[in-house]
């Protein structure tokens, strides 16, 4: 707790010049011009939130499906190997994901995925031309990175459901799928929400992989195939080259804002997971 408070206090101090110059306009303006010393956080907040929610939309069905398979359907001898293979994704460094995204995922998206999205869905969310380095590609790579988090937490929540719930459901004549729906998923809703929020917090703070595939252009656009920027990526890209005090301070304020958002999400997620598991254990 002391370390977290000290980190926030340090960021607050470093953000002082930017807070004094930009005031509240930093939170709702779009311009990011280090030469004119005009800074607004909206493009970076937008890119961070949209890429993270895209990651959730992609990863959540797979994560919940894997968790249900491991806890309810898979043979006992298959559960641990499959869980290990999924969780090992969390051990891969972020920069390795970024390199994989540049050399394999981005070209694959540009050639095999984006043209179909442009053709069959089109404006305003999928418009060409596509380079493969885009907000959508960042969402895909984040989905892969948060998949182990969703799977592991959902599995814990499902395993916390008492077996008496399952046995009672089957005794009343429910099928396997009805038992999963009524006796497993329904009592786990709060814990699953915690898993989603915790995964969202993980996605919000991701830096290197997103920096390498998002395109790094501070724009707010509904086109998911266009280049964008995130809060973490702008810090990684510009901090070493920032020369003015206001520029450095603005980057520190971006970091402070990201820390506050991530902290709120993580605390809320842990509370929801704890509330669910403790209720079943009682």
N, C-alpha and C positions, 0 to 999 in steps of 0.2 A: 504494500500500500504506500509506503514511504517513497519507494522508487517511482511508482506511477505518479504520485503528487509532485515529486521533484522534476520528473520529465515534463509534466504539464506546465509547471512553473517556469522551467527553462524556456520552453517554447513560447509561453506568454511574454516573457521578457524579450526574447528575440523578435517577437512580432510587434513590439511596441511602436517603432517608427511607421510601419505599415498601417497599424490601427489608427494612429494619430492622423496620418495623411489621408487614408481612404475612408475611414469610419465604417458605417454600415454599408456603404455602397460597394465595398469589397464582396459582400455576400450576394448582391443581385445585379452586378454589371457584367458585361460580356468581354470587354476589351482587356487584352493582355499585351501591353506595349512597354517593355523594359526601357526602351530609348526615351520615351516620353514620361516614364515613371507613372504609368496608368495601369492599374491591376484590378482585375475582377475574377472571381473564382467560379463563375457559373459554368463555363465550358468544361472545366475539370470535374466539378461536382456532377455535371450531366454525364460525362463520359464514364466516370466511376460507377454511378448508380445504374446506368443502362447496361454496361458490360456485366455488372454483377447480377442484375436481374435476368439477363439473357443466360448467364451461366446457371442460375437456379432453374430456369425453365427447361434447360437441356438436361441438367444433372439430376434433378429431383425425381423424375419417373424412373431413371435407371437406378438411382440409389435406393429408393423405396422397393423397387422390384428385386434387387439383389438382396436386400435385408429380409424381405418376406420369404424369398427362396431359401435363404440360409437358416432362418428360424422355423419355418413352417413346412417346407416341402423337400429340402435337400436331404439325401441320406447322411447319416451321422459321419461316415468316413470322408464325405466330400465337403463338409462345412468348413473345417479349418483350412484346407488348401485353398479353397475359393476365397475365403476371407483374407488369407495372407496375400494372395495375388492382387486383390483390390487395394488392401492397405499399403502394399509396397509402393503404390503410386505416390503416396505421401512422402516417401523417402527420396524421391527424385528432386534434385535441386531446381530452383525456379529458373536459373539461367539456362539449364539444360532443356527445360520445356521451351524457353524462348528460342534457343537455337533450333530445336526440332520444329517450332512454329515457323521460323523464317525459311528453313531449307525444305521442309516437307509439307506442313499444313497450309501455309499461305499459297504456294503454287497449286496445291490440290484444290483449295477453295476457289482460286481464280479460274481454274480450267474446268473443274467438274461440278462444282456446287453453285457458285454465284451466277453463272449463266442461266441455270434453271430457275433460281429464285427471281432473277430479273424477268424472265420470260413468263413464268406462271403466277407470280405474285405482283411484282412490279412496284410502281409508285404507291405511296411515298416512302415505303420502308426499304425497298430493294431497287435501286436505280444504278445504272452503269455510268461510266466504265468502272470496272473493278480491277484493283491491283493485288488483291489478296490480303493486303495489310489494312485492316478495317476494324471497326467496332464489333462487327459480327464475329470475325476471327478471334478477337480478344475474348469474346464471350464463350466461344467454343473451347479455347485453351484453358480458360478459367473453370469451365464445367468439368474438364478432366481433372483439374487440380483439386476441386472441392468434392469430387465424387467419394474419396475415402472418408471424408468428414461426415457427409450425409449417411453413408453406409454404416459406419461404425456407431454413430449415435443412435440411428434408427434401430439398429440391431439391439443395442442395449435397452432401448425403450420397449421393443417388442418382447425381449426376453424377460423384462420386468413384469409383464402381464401374467398373473397367476394362471397355472394350468387348469384350475377349476373353472375359469371362464370358458376355455375351449371345450372341456369335458361337458359342461352344462349345455353349451350350444349344440354339441353333437348328440347329447342325450335327448334333446328336444326335436331331433330329426333334421338339423341343419346340414347342408352340404359343406364340403371343405371350403369352398369359396365364401359361402354365407358365414361360416365360422370365422374366417379371416376378416371379413368385413365388419361383423357385429361384435366379435369377442376379442379381436386383436387390434384392428385399426381404430375403431371407434373409441375405445378407452385410451388410446395412445395419442389422441389429437394434440393435446397440449405439449407432450414431449416431442412430437414430430415438428410442431411449430418452433420449439427450441432448437431442434436440429437444423431447421431451415435458417433461422436467424444466426446461429453460430457459423454456418457455412457462408452466409451472406457477409458476416464480419470478416471471415477469412478471405473472401473474394475482394472486398473493399480495400484491404491493405496490401494486396499483391502488387509487386513492383516490376521486377526484371522481365518476367515473361510477357506481361502486358505492354511494357515499354517497347519491347522488340517487335510486337505484331500489331499494335493499335494504330500506327501511322503518325502519331505525335503531331496533330494539327489542332489548335484550340478553336474548334467550331462547334456550334450547336445545330444539329441537323437531324431530321427524322430518318434520313438515309443511313441504314445500318451498314451499308457497304462502303461508306465514306470513311476517311481517316478521322480520328478523334484524339482525345487526350484524356488522361486520368490524373487524379490528385497525386498519386505516388509517382507516376511516370514523369510529370513535370518537375518534381523535385530531383529525381534521378538525372534528368536531362540537363537541367539548367543550374543546379546548385554550384557545380565546380566552375562554371563560366560566369556566374553572377559577379559583377564588379561593384555596382552601387549598393549602398546600405539599404535603400528602400526595396530593391530587388531581392536581396537576401532576406529581408524582413518579410516580404510578401510570401516567399517560399516557406518561411517558418510558420506564417499564419495558415498557409495551406496545410502544413503538417499538423498544426494544432487543431484545425477543423476536422481533419481526417481522424485524428486521435479521439476527439470527442464523439464523432459518429460511430466509430468502431467500438469504443468503450461502452457506449449505451447499448448497442446491439449485442455485444458479448455478455454483458451483465444480465440483460433481459433473457437471453437464450439460456444461460446457466441456471437462472432462477426457474424457468419453465421446465427444463429437464429435471432439476432437483425436485420440483413440486410433483411431477408425474411419478418418478421412481419412488419417492418417499411415500406417496399415497398408496402405491401398490404394496410396498414393503410393510406398511402398517396393516 
